[in-house]
Amino acid sequence: MTDLEAALTAAFEDLQRGDPAAAEGKVARWVAAGSIDPRLAALRGQSLLALGRAPEAIPQLERALDAAPGHPALLTKLAFALIEAGRLDDARRAASHSPAAQLRRIVAYVDQQQGRHNAAIVGFRAVLAEMPDDYESWNNLGLLTRDAGALGEAIEAFSRAVALRPRDSLFHIGLSQALAAAARHGERQQVMRRAATLLPGDISILTELGLAEGGVDDFDAAERAYRSALRIDPHHTPAWRELGMLLDRMSRLEALEELIADARRRGLSDAAIAFVEATLMRRRGKPVEALEALAGAGDDINPARFAELRGQLNDALGNFDEAFAAFTEMNRIGAAEPAALVAQAMNFPGEITATIARLRNEPAVRSPSVSPIPTTTSPVFIIGFPRSGTTLLDTMLRNLSELMVLEEPPMLEAVERSFGSIDPAALSEERIANGRATYFDHLTRHAGEEIAERTVVDKYPLHMVRVPLIHRLFPAAKFVFVERHPCDSLLSCFMARFVPNKAMVHFQHIESAARLFDLSFNAWSLAEERLPLNVHRIRYEQMVTNPEAEMRSLLDFLEIAWNPAVLDNRAGAAANRVVATASYAQVTQPINDRSIGRWRNYQKYLEPALPTLARWAERMHYAL
């Protein structure tokens, strides 16, 4: 072995054991002595790359490739160096000189970084067909397909990355976020609980666990997760901020004040605290101070969440143009999220259109279509377009011991899944009986308490489009239909940042919200015309200006003795502990009429919707 070969071997061994500085030093001495052996250039290029000196590594690796054109390992190192130097186009060209899978993965990566996402997806799929153990490519494929709305493939890709590299927290978090986008919240919770067991003490895992627990409404578990993260690092801003938002969501404002005070004592920066403090000030009725605090928030806030708060504060201050611009930005951001893309593809308006067509083609029914229910009591269904006052009503009814009020429970959706796309009118009595059993089975699992002696109140506003199914299941059911001025209802939907699902995603644009309003009321009106429904109407405006009269009438309809406790909405909200809908901040305040007629402040922005809403306003005797 010559002296040069001995030096090359020693330098290579240094590189292998993680000491690139020693390797570079050995090679540099030979280069300084005038040696031009291309092996020196190859080793020096790799050493410089490992030392983070990519611009210096590039000419060394190019020199080595002059002597060994197309060498896959050298091309891979050169492409990596070019990427680190920010020369993505050059990196792609270098990687394209070989068909080797490890180089095609670099081409796919560059496509990903430069926004050619479809090409990147195709590239990573091809690479993984040859390199199924490449966990980084699985992760990249997961990110790309998640953002493209292909959530099934994304979940599979992240799952493969987790299986190959179970101690990499990023892969668990990617899987969790894909499951959240797919609304598979129970699976997300289990994934993150396993991750927290596998990686105890990982702050990012604990923070994501808190989000996953909150996704299934286990707010106590979410709080424990965030506080566990903060015990490890009291300055971890993401966990601290999510805990603050959770306390706001639970209306635990005194605890939120203490959280902010404790953060200041611990030295958390003003920029980190500002957003949560602005949220608290809004809840305390101090919009001027809240907007000032918001201006000092750091740039790491979720932009949709930031825009929502900015809109709410400007609305409270009468800055209506600024408010509408903020809500428009909030919805623009939300519409681009993977969950929104998936929800749009589910075509909820098409489902309602099919229901309308069936109702129009069927003769009117004037008597119950199935036999009475012998062993169970029919639920009461509170329905109406979202943001019409159904949540306020449910918080008031929670004060009555005769009722078990459930907020947007899953029972009817479970029944609907079991029936598939079959027209409810075509279902046999046996299928209906099975569906009813499914409803009560899910009710018991969801409520977690004894149902006997209490009337179930199933509050789910958009069940107004599922009335034919409800009537087949429970022909004697009572419906409480909550009305509000169509323009106020629609505006409120546009101003709320809903979790994307197949219905709420349509509130991200005024025009699509108006179309959903029109379809929903067509479905409801036809159902009311053609089915023998037992309906009582509640008007939001009357509920907030003359609540006693409105509630006395309702309790008579429900055959419940008058109880003045029903007027205390804040007690009902406190009993519920966490209001699950976007109305949580409003229903914990004293009943007031501030939201009546709000739409007139935004009338010029609602112009595209007014022709659609006008006929419904007229039918409900509201003025435009």
C-alpha positions in Angstrom: 0.0 0.0 0.0 1.4 3.4 -1.0 1.5 6.4 1.4 -1.4 8.0 -0.6 -3.5 4.9 -0.4 -2.8 4.6 3.4 -3.8 8.3 3.8 -7.0 7.7 1.8 -7.9 4.6 3.9 -7.3 6.6 7.1 -9.4 9.5 5.9 -12.2 7.2 4.9 -12.2 5.6 8.3 -12.3 9.0 9.9 -15.3 9.8 7.8 -17.0 6.5 8.6 -16.7 7.0 12.4 -18.1 10.6 12.2 -15.0 12.7 12.2 -15.1 14.6 8.9 -12.7 17.3 10.2 -9.9 14.7 10.6 -10.6 13.2 7.2 -10.6 16.6 5.5 -7.3 17.5 7.2 -5.6 14.3 6.0 -6.8 14.9 2.4 -6.0 18.6 2.4 -2.3 17.9 3.2 -2.0 15.7 0.1 -3.8 18.3 -2.1 -1.5 21.0 -0.8 1.4 18.9 -1.7 0.2 18.9 -5.3 -1.6 15.5 -5.6 -4.4 15.5 -8.2 -5.7 12.0 -7.5 -9.5 12.1 -8.1 -10.0 9.9 -5.0 -8.7 12.8 -2.9 -11.3 15.1 -4.5 -14.0 12.6 -3.7 -13.1 12.2 -0.1 -12.5 15.9 0.4 -15.9 16.8 -1.1 -17.7 14.3 1.1 -15.8 15.6 4.2 -16.6 19.2 3.4 -20.2 18.3 2.9 -20.4 16.6 6.2 -18.8 19.7 7.8 -21.6 21.9 6.4 -19.3 23.5 3.8 -21.4 22.6 0.8 -20.1 25.4 -1.6 -16.6 24.2 -1.0 -17.6 20.6 -1.5 -19.2 21.1 -4.9 -16.1 21.7 -7.0 -14.3 18.7 -5.3 -17.2 16.4 -6.1 -17.4 17.7 -9.7 -13.7 17.0 -10.1 -14.1 13.5 -8.8 -17.0 12.9 -11.2 -14.9 14.1 -14.1 -12.8 10.9 -13.5 -15.9 8.7 -12.8 -18.8 10.0 -14.8 -22.2 8.8 -13.7 -20.9 7.3 -10.4 -24.2 7.0 -8.4 -22.6 7.6 -5.0 -20.7 10.7 -6.1 -23.7 12.1 -8.0 -25.8 11.6 -4.8 -23.2 13.5 -2.7 -23.0 16.3 -5.4 -26.8 16.6 -5.5 -27.0 16.9 -1.7 -24.3 19.5 -1.8 -26.1 21.5 -4.4 -29.3 21.3 -2.4 -27.6 22.5 0.7 -26.1 25.4 -1.3 -29.6 26.3 -2.5 -29.0 25.3 -6.1 -32.0 23.1 -6.6 -32.1 23.2 -10.4 -28.5 22.1 -10.6 -29.2 19.4 -8.0 -32.0 18.1 -10.2 -29.8 18.1 -13.3 -27.0 16.2 -11.4 -29.4 13.6 -10.1 -31.0 13.1 -13.5 -27.7 11.7 -14.9 -28.4 8.3 -13.4 -31.5 6.0 -13.2 -30.4 4.8 -9.7 -33.3 4.9 -7.2 -31.3 7.0 -4.7 -30.9 9.7 -7.3 -34.5 9.6 -8.5 -35.5 10.2 -4.9 -33.5 13.4 -5.1 -35.3 14.4 -8.2 -38.6 13.8 -6.5 -37.4 15.8 -3.5 -36.5 18.8 -5.6 -39.8 18.6 -7.4 -41.4 18.7 -4.0 -39.4 21.7 -2.9 -40.2 23.6 -6.1 -43.9 23.0 -6.0 -44.2 20.3 -8.7 -46.2 18.2 -6.3 -47.8 15.8 -8.7 -44.4 14.9 -10.3 -43.0 14.5 -6.8 -45.7 12.1 -5.8 -45.2 10.0 -8.9 -41.4 10.1 -8.3 -41.6 9.0 -4.7 -44.1 6.2 -5.5 -41.6 4.8 -8.1 -38.6 5.1 -5.7 -40.5 3.3 -2.9 -41.4 0.5 -5.3 -37.6 -0.2 -5.4 -36.7 1.1 -1.9 -39.6 0.1 0.4 -37.5 0.7 3.5 -36.8 4.3 2.7 -38.6 5.9 5.6 -37.7 9.5 4.5 -39.4 8.9 1.2 -42.4 7.5 2.9 -42.6 10.6 5.1 -42.3 12.9 2.0 -44.9 10.9 0.2 -47.2 11.3 3.2 -46.7 15.0 3.3 -47.4 15.4 -0.4 -50.5 13.2 -0.5 -51.9 14.7 2.7 -51.6 18.2 1.2 -53.2 16.9 -2.1 -56.2 15.6 -0.1 -55.3 11.9 -0.8 -55.6 11.1 2.9 -55.9 7.4 2.7 -52.5 7.2 0.9 -51.0 9.7 3.2 -52.0 7.7 6.3 -50.6 4.6 4.8 -47.3 6.4 3.9 -46.9 7.9 7.4 -47.7 4.5 8.9 -44.9 2.9 6.9 -42.5 5.6 8.1 -43.5 5.0 11.7 -43.1 1.3 11.4 -39.6 1.7 9.9 -38.5 4.4 12.3 -40.7 4.3 15.4 -38.5 6.6 17.4 -38.8 9.5 15.0 -41.4 11.9 16.5 -42.0 13.7 13.2 -43.4 10.6 11.6 -45.9 10.0 14.4 -46.9 13.7 14.2 -47.3 13.4 10.4 -49.6 10.4 10.9 -51.6 12.2 13.6 -52.2 15.2 11.4 -53.2 13.1 8.4 -55.7 11.2 10.6 -57.0 14.5 11.9 -57.5 15.8 8.4 -59.5 12.6 7.6 -61.6 13.2 10.7 -60.4 9.8 12.1 -60.1 11.3 15.5 -60.4 8.1 17.6 -57.5 6.5 15.6 -55.5 9.7 16.0 -55.9 9.6 19.7 -54.7 5.9 19.9 -51.7 6.7 17.6 -50.6 9.5 19.8 -51.1 7.6 23.0 -48.9 4.9 21.7 -46.3 7.4 20.6 -46.3 9.1 24.0 -45.6 5.6 25.6 -42.8 4.9 23.1 -41.3 8.4 23.4 -41.9 9.5 27.0 -40.7 13.0 27.6 -40.8 14.1 24.0 -42.4 17.6 24.1 -43.6 17.7 20.5 -45.3 14.3 21.0 -47.0 15.5 24.2 -48.2 18.6 22.4 -49.6 16.6 19.5 -51.2 14.2 22.0 -53.0 17.2 23.6 -54.4 18.1 20.2 -55.4 14.5 19.6 -57.2 14.2 23.0 -59.0 17.5 22.3 -60.1 16.1 18.9 -62.2 13.5 20.7 -63.4 16.0 23.3 -61.3 14.5 26.1 -60.4 17.9 27.4 -59.1 16.7 30.7 -56.6 14.4 29.0 -55.6 17.2 26.6 -54.9 19.5 29.5 -52.8 16.7 31.2 -50.7 16.3 28.0 -50.0 20.0 27.6 -49.1 20.4 31.3 -46.8 17.4 31.1 -45.0 19.0 28.2 -44.7 22.3 30.2 -43.3 20.5 33.2 -40.4 19.3 31.0 -40.0 22.7 29.4 -42.0 25.6 30.8 -40.9 27.8 27.9 -42.3 25.5 25.2 -44.5 28.0 23.4 -46.6 25.6 21.3 -47.7 23.6 24.3 -48.3 26.7 26.4 -50.4 28.3 23.7 -52.5 25.3 23.0 -53.2 25.0 26.7 -54.2 28.6 26.7 -56.6 28.0 23.8 -58.0 24.9 25.5 -58.8 26.9 28.7 -60.5 29.5 26.5 -62.5 26.8 24.8 -63.6 25.5 28.2 -64.4 29.0 29.4 -62.0 28.7 32.3 -61.0 32.3 32.2 -59.6 32.6 35.7 -57.3 29.6 35.0 -56.3 31.3 31.7 -55.4 34.5 33.6 -53.3 32.5 35.9 -51.6 30.8 33.0 -50.6 34.1 31.5 -49.4 35.5 34.8 -47.3 32.3 35.4 -45.8 32.6 31.9 -44.7 36.1 32.7 -43.1 35.0 36.0 -41.2 32.3 34.1 -40.0 34.8 31.5 -41.9 33.7 28.5 -41.6 36.4 25.8 -44.3 39.0 25.2 -44.6 37.9 21.6 -45.3 34.3 22.8 -47.9 35.5 25.3 -49.6 38.1 23.1 -52.1 35.9 21.1 -53.4 34.1 24.2 -53.6 37.4 26.1 -55.6 39.0 23.2 -58.0 36.0 23.3 -58.6 36.5 27.0 -59.1 40.3 26.6 -61.7 39.6 23.9 -63.5 37.2 26.3 -63.4 40.0 29.0 -65.0 42.5 26.6 -61.9 44.6 26.0 -61.5 44.6 22.2 -59.3 47.7 22.1 -56.7 46.2 24.4 -57.1 42.8 22.7 -56.3 44.3 19.3 -53.2 46.1 20.7 -52.0 42.8 22.2 -52.6 40.9 19.0 -50.4 43.4 17.1 -47.4 42.2 19.3 -48.0 38.4 18.6 -45.2 36.4 17.1 -45.3 35.2 13.5 -45.6 31.5 14.5 -49.4 31.7 15.1 -51.7 29.6 13.0 -52.6 32.2 10.3 -56.2 31.2 10.1 -56.6 31.4 13.9 -54.9 34.8 13.8 -57.2 36.1 11.1 -60.3 34.8 13.0 -59.3 36.8 16.1 -58.5 39.9 14.1 -61.9 39.7 12.5 -63.7 39.2 15.8 -62.0 42.2 17.4 -62.6 44.5 14.4 -66.2 43.4 14.3 -66.6 44.3 18.0 -65.0 47.7 17.4 -67.2 48.5 14.4 -64.4 48.2 11.9 -66.5 46.2 9.5 -64.4 46.4 6.4 -61.3 45.3 8.3 -63.3 42.5 9.9 -64.7 41.2 6.7 -61.2 41.2 5.1 -59.9 39.2 8.1 -62.7 36.6 7.9 -62.2 36.3 4.2 -58.5 35.6 4.8 -59.4 33.1 7.5 -61.6 31.2 5.0 -59.1 31.5 2.2 -56.5 29.7 4.4 -59.0 27.1 5.6 -60.2 26.3 2.1 -56.6 25.2 1.1 -56.2 22.8 4.0 -56.2 19.1 3.2 -59.3 18.4 5.3 -61.2 21.0 3.3 -60.2 19.5 0.0 -61.5 16.1 1.2 -64.7 17.6 2.6 -65.4 19.5 -0.7 -65.0 16.2 -2.6 -67.7 14.6 -0.5 -70.3 16.7 -2.2 -72.8 17.4 0.6 -74.9 19.6 -1.7 -75.3 16.6 -4.0 -76.6 14.5 -1.0 -79.2 17.2 -0.2 -80.2 17.5 -3.9 -80.8 13.7 -4.0 -83.0 14.0 -0.8 -85.0 16.9 -2.5 -85.5 14.8 -5.6 -86.8 11.9 -3.6 -89.2 14.1 -1.7 -90.6 15.7 -4.8 -91.2 12.3 -6.4 -92.9 10.7 -3.5 -96.6 11.3 -2.6 -97.3 13.1 0.6 -97.7 10.9 3.7 -100.3 11.9 6.2 -99.9 9.1 8.8 -96.9 7.5 10.5 -95.2 5.1 8.2 -94.0 2.5 10.7 -95.5 1.1 13.9 -95.1 3.0 17.2 -92.0 2.3 19.4 -93.1 0.1 22.3 -90.0 0.2 24.6 -88.3 3.4 24.0 -89.2 7.1 23.9 -88.7 9.0 20.8 -86.0 11.7 21.0 -86.7 15.4 20.5 -84.7 16.8 17.6 -83.5 20.4 17.6 -82.7 21.4 14.0 -82.2 24.6 12.0 -79.5 26.1 9.9 -76.1 26.5 11.7 -75.7 29.6 13.7 -79.4 30.1 14.1 -79.4 29.8 17.9 -79.6 26.1 18.4 -76.6 26.1 20.9 -78.2 28.9 23.0 -81.4 26.8 23.1 -79.6 23.7 24.1 -77.7 25.4 27.0 -81.1 26.7 28.3 -82.7 23.2 28.1 -79.8 21.7 30.0 -81.2 23.2 33.2 -84.2 20.8 33.0 -83.7 17.5 34.8 -86.3 15.9 32.5 -84.1 16.2 29.5 -80.7 14.8 28.4 -79.4 17.2 25.9 -76.7 16.0 23.5 -74.8 18.4 21.3 -74.2 17.2 17.8 -74.1 13.5 18.8 -73.1 10.7 16.3 -76.2 8.5 16.5 -78.0 9.4 13.3 -74.8 9.4 11.2 -74.2 5.8 12.4 -77.7 4.8 11.3 -77.2 6.5 8.0 -74.0 4.6 7.4 -75.7 1.3 8.2 -78.4 2.1 5.6 -76.1 3.4 2.9 -77.7 5.3 0.0 -81.1 3.5 0.3 -84.2 5.8 0.2 -85.6 5.8 3.8 -89.1 5.3 2.3 -88.0 2.0 0.8 -86.6 0.5 4.0 -88.5 -2.4 5.5 -89.8 -2.3 9.1 -87.1 -4.8 10.0 -84.4 -2.6 8.7 -85.9 0.4 10.5 -86.1 -1.5 13.7 -82.4 -2.4 13.3 -81.6 1.2 12.6 -83.4 2.3 15.7 -81.5 -0.2 17.7 -78.2 1.2 16.2 -79.3 4.7 17.2 -79.9 3.7 20.9 -76.7 1.6 21.0 -74.6 4.6 19.9 -76.6 6.8 22.2 -75.7 4.7 25.2 -72.0 4.6 24.2 -72.0 8.4 23.6 -73.9 9.6 26.6 -72.4 7.2 29.1 -75.3 7.5 31.5 -78.7 5.9 32.1 -81.4 7.1 29.7 -84.4 5.9 31.5 -86.9 8.5 32.7 -85.2 11.2 30.7 -86.1 12.5 27.2 -83.2 12.6 24.8 -82.7 15.9 23.0 -80.7 15.3 19.9 -79.4 18.8 18.8 -77.8 18.7 15.4 -78.8 21.7 13.3 -78.2 20.2 9.8 -80.3 17.2 10.6 -82.9 19.5 9.0 -81.8 17.7 5.7 -82.2 14.2 7.3 -85.8 14.6 8.3 -87.1 11.8 6.1 -84.8 9.4 7.8 -85.6 10.6 11.3 -89.3 10.3 10.6 -88.9 6.7 9.4 -87.0 5.9 12.6 -89.2 7.9 15.0 -92.5 8.8 13.4 -93.8 10.3 16.6 -90.7 12.4 17.2 -91.0 16.1 18.1 -89.0 18.6 16.1 -87.9 22.0 17.4 -87.0 24.1 14.4 -84.9 27.2 15.3 -85.2 30.2 12.9 -83.1 33.2 12.6 -82.9 36.0 10.0 -81.3 34.2 7.0 -78.7 37.0 6.5 -77.6 37.0 10.1 -77.4 33.2 10.1 -75.3 33.0 6.9 -73.0 35.9 7.9 -72.4 34.2 11.2 -71.4 30.9 9.4 -69.0 32.8 7.2 -67.4 34.5 10.3 -66.9 31.2 12.2 -63.8 29.0 11.9 -65.4 25.6 11.8 -63.5 22.3 11.8 -63.8 21.3 8.1 -66.4 18.7 7.3 -68.6 18.0 4.3 -71.1 20.6 5.5 -69.1 23.3 7.2 -66.6 23.6 4.3 -69.3 25.3 2.3 -69.3 28.3 4.7 -65.9 29.4 3.4 -67.5 31.5 0.6 -70.6 33.6 0.7 -71.9 32.1 -2.5 -71.5 28.5 -1.5 -73.0 29.2 1.9 -76.0 30.7 0.3 -76.4 27.7 -2.0 -76.2 25.3 1.0 -78.8 27.5 2.8 -81.1 27.3 -0.1 -80.7 23.5 -0.5 -81.2 22.9 3.2 -84.4 24.9 3.4 -85.7 23.3 0.3 -85.2 19.9 1.8 -86.7 20.9 5.1 -89.7 22.6 3.5 -90.5 19.7 1.3 -90.2 17.3 4.3 -92.6 19.4 6.3 -95.1 19.6 3.4 -95.0 15.9 2.7 -94.6 14.2 6.1 -96.8 14.4 9.2 -94.2 16.0 11.4 -94.8 17.4 14.9 -93.0 20.7 14.7 -92.5 23.7 17.1 -90.8 26.8 15.9 -88.4 28.9 18.0 -87.3 32.3 16.7 -83.8 33.4 17.7 -84.7 37.0 17.9 -87.6 36.2 20.3 -85.5 33.9 22.3 -83.0 36.7 23.1 -85.5 39.6 23.5 -88.4 37.7 25.3 -86.9 34.4 26.4 -89.7 33.6 28.9 -92.5 33.7 26.4 -90.5 31.7 23.9 -89.5 29.1 26.5 -93.0 28.7 28.0 -94.3 27.9 24.6 -91.6 25.4 24.0 -92.1 23.6 27.4 -95.8 23.4 26.7 -94.9 21.7 23.4 -92.5 19.3 25.2 -95.1 18.7 27.9 -92.8 19.8 30.7 -93.9 21.9 33.6 -92.6 25.5 33.7 -89.3 25.9 35.4 -87.7 29.4 35.5 -84.3 27.8 35.7 -84.6 27.3 31.9 -83.9 31.0 31.4 -80.4 30.8 32.8 -78.3 30.0 29.8 -75.0 30.5 31.6 -75.9 27.9 34.2 -76.7 25.5 31.4 -73.4 26.2 29.6 -71.5 25.7 32.9 -73.2 22.4 33.4 -72.1 21.4 29.9 -68.5 22.4 30.8 -67.4 22.5 27.2 -69.7 23.8 24.4 -68.7 21.8 21.4 -69.8 24.3 18.7 -68.3 27.5 17.4 -70.8 29.4 19.7 -68.9 28.6 22.9 -67.9 32.2 23.6 -71.4 33.6 23.0 -73.5 31.2 25.0 -71.5 31.7 28.2 -72.5 35.4 28.2 -75.8 36.7 29.5 -78.5 36.6 26.8 -78.3 39.8 24.7 -79.5 41.1 21.3 -76.2 42.4 20.0 -76.2 39.9 17.1 -79.7 40.8 15.8 -79.3 42.7 12.5 -75.6 42.4 12.4 -75.8 41.5 8.7 -76.7 45.1 7.8 -73.1 46.1 8.7 -71.9 43.8 6.0 -74.7 44.2 3.5 -72.5 45.2 0.6 -70.5 42.0 1.0 -73.6 39.8 1.2 -75.0 41.2 -2.1 -74.2 37.9 -4.0 -76.3 35.9 -1.6 -79.3 38.2 -1.2 -81.3 37.0 -4.2 -81.0 33.4 -2.9 -81.9 34.4 0.7 -84.7 36.8 -0.1 -87.4 34.1 -0.7 -86.6 32.4 2.6 -86.6 35.7 4.5 -90.0 36.4 3.0 -91.4 33.0 3.9 -90.1 33.4 7.5 -91.4 37.0 7.6 -88.1 38.7 7.9 -87.3 42.0 6.2 -84.4 42.5 3.9 
